[in-house]
Amino acid sequence: MVLDAAGNLYGTTGRGGVPGGGTVFELKKPRTDGSWTEKVLHGFCSASDCTDGAGPWAGLTFDASGNLYGTTRGYGGGTVFEITP
């Protein structure tokens, strides 16, 4: 997981989400009751002919503009992706 300047967490899941190939998600800074708000930023495809890869792998990193970068391990050798939250 990676933390932004506002205290929000960003991470990935290797499976699940819609359409089933994993997700990139954001957890918004805790509310006063301690709970977090989850937002799925991208759901990776789980079919073998998808072009966005599947199964996010390793961590995420931010660039100076706030874009997130990561990698997937699935289908055709994997992908490198960019997400703009």
N, C-alpha and C positions, 0 to 999 in steps of 0.2 A: 504494500500500500504506500501511497505517497500523499503528503499533506500540502495543501495550498496555503497561501498567505493569510486567508480568512479563517483557517482552521477546519476546512472541509477535507474529508478523506476520499481518495480515489483508489479503486482496485479492480481486480478482475476475478471472474469465476471461470474455471476450465470447462464447465458443462452447464447446461440449463439455460434459462432465459428463453426468449422467443426470437428465433426459431429453433433453439436447442444446442447451439454450438458454443455456448459461453457468453459472457457479458463483460462490458466495462461499466462500472457503476460509480456513483458519487454518493457519499454520505454527508449530508449537510451538518454543519456544526450543531452540537447538542442544544436542544431547547432547554428552558428553565427546569423542566421536569426530568432532564437527563436523556430523553429519547432523541434519536437521530431520524432524519428524513432521507429515505433512499430514493435515488433516481437512476434508472438504467439509461446510460448514454448511448449504448450500442449493443444489439444482440447479434452475435455471429451465426451464420448459417451452418447447419449440420449436414447438408447434402454434399456429396462428393464433387459436384460440379460448381460449387460456389466460388466466387472470386475474392471474397473478403477473408478467407481462411476460416479456421475454427480452433477452438481451444487456446485462448490466450495463454501465453507462457512467459514466465519471469515477471519482472516488475514493470511499472510505468514510470515515465519521466516527463517533466514539464520542460518546455522551451521558454524563452524570455517573454513571449506573447501569451502564455497560458495554455498553449496547445499541449495535449497529452500524446505521447508516443509509446508504442509497445510492439510486441511480436506475437504471432500465433504459430502453432506447431502443425496445424492440420492441412491436409489436401494440397498436393503439389509442392511440398517442401515448406509451406508456411508463408506468412506475409509479415511485412512491417506496416503498421497502421498509424494514422494520425486522427485524433479526435479533438474537436473544438467544443469544449463544454459550453 
